[in-house]
């Protein structure tokens, strides 16, 4: 051990820690006793952290009780042990501010921080108004779930075994926001038709449907203390709506509704057999609408991403302007809240690009044997390249982006 390490002033160490990625910050604990003490006292933040890709759990992961990750900036793959009490992780339906939303064998939802091991049990699926559990009389074991398309009348329902519901994704996506008193609010897009949006606070024991005028929610994310939901995209020709909710109210209240830019007609005209998804990114307070186009039977695959379009909101005119460049920044999209990083901070990443994972849920389930839809789309020339050398080996479930945070 070098003697100089013990003499570094604590104030300088704090300054150093602010510029480190999580892996390097973790290594500082092992330098000496004083570095370990200061590192524990320093509250690690993820403001300048490269995204990690959580990989599908392998057989060895399940046997060892670990999760595998890929650090994009350092081109490094590694494992993190999970606490023994962690529920069986079937797949993830969201990633937000260092937290993963995992679904277990009974389609129950949990919020897991893989770095700290903290895991919160969220309200049961049976507290949604359109869900009812069928129990085995002798043991109260859940045999199946009944799902009603009209919650006020559970006499008309479809019935599925838990295994089927886990695979068919009752949950479309989930995210978490934090309030001024350090409590959390989880919002989830759910139901067999992905119409509903519900919330639960940290003290709640059941889900509460949001009272909104629109339906057909497909997306929810948390940025800058507000929730952003995308709804009412009923066809490839619809604009859709961006609805903004403030979690400081109880219940969370919609404070603004913005009509989104029309669907990317130029791109859709080039690929008739296609569909699209939308995301919302926040770059220094400016909102960006990100449209992703999927094509069927494309390049030898059942489906693949073929293009992206990006629009920026003009706050004064409340209109969306098409942009061809986001400068040195890149967007990371998938089942996660959109992550924004700069290639100046992380030279191993590409600026003016969109890094994506496979979040086309029905495709992931019905074509689980094929390699997942991963890539880097260049907004400059429209080319798609790879960011993970083993991408062709990833099948089911799909990987998901996350940013480490303690």
C-alpha positions as CSV (number, residue, x, y, z in Angstrom):
1,X,0.0,0.0,0.0
2,X,1.4,3.4,-0.9
3,X,2.0,5.7,2.1
4,X,0.6,8.8,0.3
5,X,-2.9,7.4,0.4
6,X,-3.3,7.9,4.1
7,X,-2.3,11.6,3.9
8,X,-4.9,12.8,1.4
9,X,-7.2,15.4,3.0
10,X,-10.8,14.3,3.4
11,X,-12.0,17.3,1.5
12,X,-9.9,16.3,-1.5
13,X,-11.2,12.8,-1.3
14,X,-14.8,14.0,-1.4
15,X,-13.9,16.0,-4.5
16,X,-12.3,13.0,-6.1
17,X,-15.3,10.7,-5.4
18,X,-17.6,13.2,-7.1
19,X,-15.9,12.5,-10.5
20,X,-15.8,8.7,-10.2
21,X,-18.0,6.0,-11.7
22,X,-19.5,3.5,-9.3
23,X,-17.0,0.7,-9.9
24,X,-14.0,3.0,-9.2
25,X,-15.8,4.4,-6.2
26,X,-16.2,0.9,-4.9
27,X,-12.5,0.2,-5.3
28,X,-11.7,3.2,-3.1
29,X,-13.0,1.3,-0.1
30,X,-10.0,-1.1,-0.4
31,X,-7.2,1.5,-0.5
32,X,-6.8,2.1,3.2
33,X,-8.8,2.5,6.4
34,X,-9.2,6.3,6.0
35,X,-10.4,6.0,2.3
36,X,-12.8,3.3,3.4
37,X,-14.2,5.6,6.2
38,X,-14.6,8.6,3.8
39,X,-16.1,6.5,1.1
40,X,-18.7,5.2,3.5
41,X,-19.5,8.8,4.7
42,X,-19.7,10.1,1.1
43,X,-23.2,9.7,-0.4
44,X,-22.6,8.3,-3.8
45,X,-24.7,9.9,-6.6
46,X,-25.3,8.8,-10.1
47,X,-25.3,12.1,-11.9
48,X,-22.3,11.2,-14.1
49,X,-22.6,7.4,-14.3
50,X,-22.5,5.3,-17.3
51,X,-25.6,3.0,-17.8
52,X,-25.3,-0.6,-17.0
53,X,-27.0,-3.3,-19.0
54,X,-28.6,-5.9,-16.8
55,X,-28.3,-9.2,-18.7
56,X,-30.8,-12.1,-18.7
57,X,-30.0,-14.4,-15.7
58,X,-28.1,-17.5,-16.7
59,X,-28.3,-20.8,-15.0
60,X,-25.2,-20.0,-13.1
61,X,-26.7,-16.7,-12.0
62,X,-29.7,-18.5,-10.6
63,X,-27.5,-21.1,-8.8
64,X,-25.2,-18.5,-7.4
65,X,-27.9,-16.0,-6.5
66,X,-26.3,-13.3,-8.6
67,X,-27.2,-10.9,-11.4
68,X,-24.9,-10.1,-14.4
69,X,-24.3,-6.6,-15.7
70,X,-22.4,-5.0,-18.5
71,X,-20.8,-1.6,-17.9
72,X,-20.9,0.1,-21.2
73,X,-18.3,2.8,-20.5
74,X,-15.7,0.3,-19.2
75,X,-16.6,-2.6,-21.5
76,X,-16.7,-4.7,-18.4
77,X,-19.0,-7.6,-17.5
78,X,-19.5,-8.6,-13.9
79,X,-21.8,-10.2,-11.3
80,X,-23.5,-8.7,-8.2
81,X,-24.8,-11.0,-5.5
82,X,-28.4,-10.7,-4.5
83,X,-29.7,-11.1,-0.9
84,X,-31.0,-14.6,-0.2
85,X,-34.5,-13.1,0.5
86,X,-34.7,-11.7,-3.1
87,X,-37.8,-13.0,-4.9
88,X,-37.3,-15.2,-7.9
89,X,-36.6,-12.7,-10.7
90,X,-38.6,-13.7,-13.8
91,X,-38.2,-10.4,-15.7
92,X,-38.0,-6.6,-15.2
93,X,-40.8,-4.2,-16.2
94,X,-39.0,-1.0,-15.4
95,X,-35.8,0.7,-14.3
96,X,-35.7,4.1,-12.6
97,X,-33.0,5.9,-10.6
98,X,-31.1,2.7,-9.6
99,X,-34.2,0.7,-8.9
100,X,-35.4,-2.4,-10.8
101,X,-39.1,-3.5,-11.0
102,X,-39.1,-7.2,-10.9
103,X,-41.9,-9.7,-11.3
104,X,-41.9,-13.0,-9.5
105,X,-43.5,-16.4,-10.2
106,X,-46.9,-15.2,-8.9
107,X,-46.8,-12.0,-10.9
108,X,-46.2,-9.9,-7.8
109,X,-44.2,-6.8,-8.3
110,X,-41.1,-5.8,-6.3
111,X,-38.7,-2.8,-6.3
112,X,-35.1,-3.9,-6.0
113,X,-31.8,-2.0,-5.7
114,X,-29.2,-4.6,-6.8
115,X,-26.3,-2.6,-5.3
116,X,-27.7,-2.2,-1.7
117,X,-29.9,-5.3,-1.8
118,X,-32.8,-3.2,-0.6
119,X,-36.1,-4.8,-1.8
120,X,-39.6,-3.4,-1.3
121,X,-42.7,-5.5,-1.7
122,X,-45.3,-3.5,-3.6
123,X,-49.0,-4.0,-3.3
124,X,-50.4,-7.3,-4.5
125,X,-51.7,-7.8,-8.1
126,X,-55.0,-8.8,-6.5
127,X,-55.5,-5.2,-5.3
128,X,-56.0,-4.0,-8.9
129,X,-59.8,-3.7,-9.5
130,X,-59.7,-6.0,-12.5
131,X,-57.9,-8.9,-10.9
132,X,-59.2,-11.7,-8.7
133,X,-57.2,-14.7,-7.4
134,X,-58.6,-18.2,-7.5
135,X,-57.4,-20.2,-4.5
136,X,-57.0,-23.9,-3.7
137,X,-59.5,-24.4,-0.8
138,X,-57.2,-26.6,1.3
139,X,-54.0,-24.6,1.1
140,X,-55.0,-21.1,-0.1
141,X,-52.4,-21.6,-2.9
142,X,-53.1,-19.4,-5.9
143,X,-54.3,-21.5,-8.8
144,X,-55.1,-18.8,-11.3
145,X,-56.1,-15.2,-11.8
146,X,-59.3,-13.9,-13.3
147,X,-59.0,-10.7,-15.3
148,X,-62.1,-8.6,-16.1
149,X,-62.2,-6.1,-18.9
150,X,-65.0,-4.4,-16.9
151,X,-63.8,-4.2,-13.3
152,X,-67.3,-3.4,-11.9
153,X,-68.5,-6.8,-13.3
154,X,-66.1,-9.7,-12.4
155,X,-68.7,-12.1,-13.8
156,X,-67.2,-11.6,-17.2
157,X,-63.5,-12.5,-17.1
158,X,-60.6,-14.4,-18.7
159,X,-58.7,-16.8,-16.4
160,X,-55.0,-17.6,-16.6
161,X,-52.5,-19.5,-14.5
162,X,-49.8,-17.4,-12.8
163,X,-47.2,-18.7,-15.2
164,X,-49.2,-17.4,-18.2
165,X,-49.7,-14.0,-16.7
166,X,-46.0,-13.6,-15.8
167,X,-45.1,-14.4,-19.4
168,X,-47.8,-12.3,-21.0
169,X,-46.8,-9.2,-19.0
170,X,-49.7,-7.9,-17.0
171,X,-47.4,-5.0,-16.2
172,X,-46.3,-2.9,-19.2
173,X,-43.9,-0.8,-17.3
174,X,-43.2,0.8,-13.9
175,X,-41.3,3.7,-12.5
176,X,-40.7,5.4,-9.2
177,X,-40.7,9.0,-8.0
178,X,-39.5,10.5,-4.7
179,X,-41.3,13.3,-2.7
180,X,-39.8,16.0,-0.5
181,X,-40.3,13.8,2.6
182,X,-38.1,11.0,1.1
183,X,-41.1,8.7,0.6
184,X,-41.7,7.1,-2.8
185,X,-44.5,6.9,-5.3
186,X,-44.6,4.0,-7.8
187,X,-46.6,4.3,-11.0
188,X,-47.4,1.4,-13.2
189,X,-49.0,0.9,-16.6
190,X,-51.0,-2.3,-16.5
191,X,-53.9,-4.6,-17.4
192,X,-54.2,-7.0,-20.3
193,X,-54.8,-4.2,-22.7
194,X,-52.3,-1.8,-21.1
195,X,-55.0,0.7,-20.6
196,X,-54.7,1.4,-17.0
197,X,-52.3,3.5,-14.9
198,X,-52.2,3.1,-11.2
199,X,-50.1,4.4,-8.3
200,X,-49.0,3.3,-4.8
201,X,-47.2,5.3,-2.2
202,X,-44.6,3.7,0.2
203,X,-47.3,3.3,2.9
204,X,-50.0,1.9,0.7
205,X,-51.2,-1.7,0.8
206,X,-53.2,-1.5,-2.5
207,X,-52.9,0.0,-5.9
208,X,-55.0,3.1,-6.7
209,X,-56.3,3.6,-10.3
210,X,-55.5,7.1,-11.6
211,X,-58.5,9.2,-12.5
212,X,-57.6,10.3,-16.0
213,X,-59.8,11.4,-18.9
214,X,-57.8,9.4,-21.4
215,X,-57.0,5.7,-21.6
216,X,-54.6,3.5,-23.6
217,X,-51.5,4.4,-21.6
218,X,-48.3,2.9,-23.0
219,X,-45.5,4.6,-21.2
220,X,-44.7,6.2,-17.8
221,X,-41.4,7.7,-16.6
222,X,-40.1,10.0,-13.8
223,X,-38.0,13.1,-14.6
224,X,-37.3,16.2,-12.5
225,X,-39.9,15.5,-9.8
226,X,-42.7,14.8,-12.3
227,X,-44.3,11.7,-13.9
228,X,-44.6,11.7,-17.7
229,X,-47.2,9.4,-19.2
230,X,-47.9,8.8,-22.9
231,X,-51.5,7.8,-23.8
232,X,-54.1,7.4,-26.5
233,X,-52.0,6.1,-29.3
234,X,-54.7,4.0,-30.9
235,X,-53.2,3.7,-34.4
236,X,-50.0,4.5,-36.4
237,X,-51.7,7.7,-37.5
238,X,-52.5,9.1,-34.0
239,X,-50.6,11.9,-32.3
240,X,-51.1,10.7,-28.8
241,X,-50.9,12.7,-25.6
242,X,-48.2,13.5,-23.1
243,X,-49.7,13.8,-19.6
244,X,-47.7,15.2,-16.7
245,X,-48.5,14.3,-13.1
246,X,-47.2,15.9,-9.9
247,X,-46.7,13.3,-7.1
248,X,-46.6,16.0,-4.4
249,X,-50.4,15.9,-4.5
250,X,-52.4,13.1,-3.0
251,X,-53.5,11.5,-5.3
252,X,-50.9,12.5,-7.9
253,X,-52.5,15.1,-10.0
254,X,-52.3,15.8,-13.8
255,X,-51.0,19.3,-14.1
256,X,-50.5,19.5,-17.9
257,X,-51.5,17.7,-21.1
258,X,-49.6,18.2,-24.4
259,X,-50.5,16.8,-27.8
260,X,-47.5,14.9,-29.2
261,X,-46.0,15.3,-32.6
262,X,-47.7,13.2,-35.3
263,X,-46.4,9.7,-35.9
264,X,-43.3,9.6,-38.1
265,X,-45.1,9.3,-41.5
266,X,-42.0,9.6,-43.6
267,X,-40.4,6.6,-41.9
268,X,-43.6,4.7,-41.7
269,X,-44.1,5.2,-45.5
270,X,-40.8,3.5,-46.1
271,X,-41.7,0.5,-43.9
272,X,-45.4,-0.3,-44.4
273,X,-45.2,-3.4,-42.2
274,X,-44.2,-1.7,-39.0
275,X,-45.3,-0.1,-35.7
276,X,-43.8,2.4,-33.4
277,X,-43.3,3.2,-29.7
278,X,-42.7,6.5,-27.9
279,X,-40.5,7.7,-25.1
280,X,-39.9,11.0,-23.4
281,X,-36.4,12.3,-22.6
282,X,-35.4,15.2,-20.4
283,X,-32.2,17.1,-21.4
284,X,-31.4,20.0,-19.1
285,X,-35.1,20.7,-18.6
286,X,-36.0,20.4,-22.3
287,X,-38.4,17.7,-23.3
288,X,-37.7,15.4,-26.3
289,X,-40.2,13.0,-27.9
290,X,-38.4,9.9,-29.2
291,X,-40.2,7.7,-31.8
292,X,-39.0,4.2,-32.4
293,X,-40.1,2.2,-35.5
294,X,-40.3,-1.6,-35.5
295,X,-40.4,-3.5,-38.7
296,X,-41.8,-7.0,-39.2
297,X,-39.8,-9.7,-41.1
298,X,-36.8,-7.3,-41.2
299,X,-33.2,-8.4,-42.1
300,X,-34.0,-12.0,-41.5
301,X,-35.7,-11.5,-38.1
302,X,-39.3,-11.6,-37.0
303,X,-39.0,-8.0,-36.0
304,X,-36.3,-5.4,-35.6
305,X,-35.9,-1.7,-34.9
306,X,-35.3,0.1,-38.2
307,X,-35.4,3.8,-37.4
308,X,-35.9,6.6,-34.8
309,X,-37.1,10.1,-35.0
310,X,-36.6,12.8,-32.4
311,X,-38.6,16.0,-31.7
312,X,-38.0,18.7,-29.1
313,X,-40.8,20.6,-27.4
314,X,-41.0,24.4,-28.1
315,X,-42.3,25.6,-24.8
316,X,-43.5,28.9,-26.1
317,X,-45.5,27.5,-29.0
318,X,-46.3,24.2,-27.4
319,X,-45.3,22.4,-30.6
320,X,-42.7,19.7,-31.4
321,X,-39.8,20.5,-33.7
322,X,-38.0,17.8,-35.5
323,X,-34.3,17.6,-34.6
324,X,-31.5,15.9,-36.5
325,X,-28.9,16.2,-33.8
326,X,-28.7,16.0,-30.0
327,X,-25.1,17.0,-30.0
328,X,-22.6,15.1,-27.9
329,X,-25.5,13.5,-26.0
330,X,-27.0,10.0,-26.3
331,X,-30.4,8.6,-25.2
332,X,-30.7,5.2,-23.7
333,X,-34.2,3.7,-24.2
334,X,-36.1,0.5,-23.4
335,X,-38.1,-0.5,-20.4
336,X,-36.1,2.1,-18.4
337,X,-36.7,5.8,-17.8
338,X,-34.8,7.4,-20.6
339,X,-31.1,7.9,-19.6
340,X,-29.1,10.8,-21.1
341,X,-25.3,10.9,-21.0
342,X,-22.6,12.8,-22.8
343,X,-19.9,11.3,-24.9
344,X,-17.6,14.0,-23.5
345,X,-18.0,12.5,-20.0
346,X,-17.8,8.9,-21.4
347,X,-15.6,8.9,-24.6
348,X,-16.2,5.2,-25.2
349,X,-19.9,6.0,-26.0
350,X,-21.1,7.7,-29.2
351,X,-22.8,11.1,-29.3
352,X,-25.9,11.9,-31.3
353,X,-27.1,8.3,-31.0
354,X,-29.8,6.3,-29.4
355,X,-28.8,3.1,-27.5
356,X,-31.8,0.7,-27.3
357,X,-32.8,-2.6,-25.8
358,X,-35.7,-4.9,-26.8
359,X,-38.9,-3.7,-25.1
360,X,-41.4,-5.0,-27.6
361,X,-43.0,-7.3,-25.0
362,X,-45.3,-9.5,-27.2
363,X,-42.4,-10.1,-29.5
364,X,-40.0,-10.9,-26.6
365,X,-42.5,-13.5,-25.4
366,X,-43.6,-15.1,-28.7
367,X,-40.1,-15.1,-30.2
368,X,-38.1,-15.8,-27.1
369,X,-35.6,-18.1,-28.9
370,X,-34.3,-15.3,-31.2
371,X,-31.6,-12.8,-30.2
372,X,-33.0,-9.6,-28.7
373,X,-33.3,-6.4,-30.6
374,X,-30.3,-4.3,-29.4
375,X,-28.3,-1.6,-31.1
376,X,-27.1,1.9,-31.5
377,X,-28.9,4.2,-33.9
378,X,-27.1,7.2,-35.3
379,X,-29.2,10.2,-35.8
380,X,-26.6,11.6,-38.2
381,X,-26.7,8.9,-40.9
382,X,-29.4,6.4,-39.8
383,X,-27.0,3.5,-39.4
384,X,-27.4,0.9,-36.7
385,X,-24.4,-0.7,-35.1
386,X,-23.8,-3.0,-32.1
387,X,-22.7,-2.0,-28.6
388,X,-22.4,-5.4,-27.0
389,X,-20.3,-8.1,-28.6
390,X,-22.4,-11.0,-27.1
391,X,-25.7,-9.4,-28.2
392,X,-26.5,-12.3,-30.5
393,X,-26.4,-14.7,-27.5
394,X,-29.1,-12.8,-25.5
395,X,-32.5,-14.3,-25.8
396,X,-35.2,-14.3,-23.1
397,X,-35.9,-12.2,-21.1
398,X,-34.7,-9.0,-22.5
399,X,-31.9,-7.0,-20.9
400,X,-32.6,-3.6,-19.4
401,X,-30.7,-0.4,-18.8
402,X,-30.1,0.9,-15.3
403,X,-28.0,3.6,-13.7
404,X,-26.3,2.5,-10.4
405,X,-27.3,4.5,-7.4
406,X,-27.1,4.0,-3.7
